[in-house]
Amino acid sequence: MVEEDYRVKGSIDKTDRSIMPSERIDIRDVFDDVVDVIIEKVLETGGKVTFMDGGSLKNHRRIALIPKG
């Protein structure tokens, strides 16, 4: 699940796979929108993406994963 208006210029931390805003990383590793990269990866691996209203995932940093069980 991801808020439909959520965008982050940045990268993905290789240690815990969290989103890192661009001001904390080397500019060579920056994606224009790391959220789009995550969405594409989820879809490539057979997952589903649900877009939520802005602010609805505030307690989850605006993006959440429900792993297949």
PyMOL commands that set and color helices and strands:
alter all, ss='L'
color gray80, all
select helices_A, chain A and resi 22-24+27-29+34-44+58-60
alter helices_A, ss='H'
color red, helices_A
select strands_A, chain A and resi 2-3+10-12+19-21+51-52
alter strands_A, ss='S'
color yellow, strands_A
deselect
rebuild
show_as cartoon
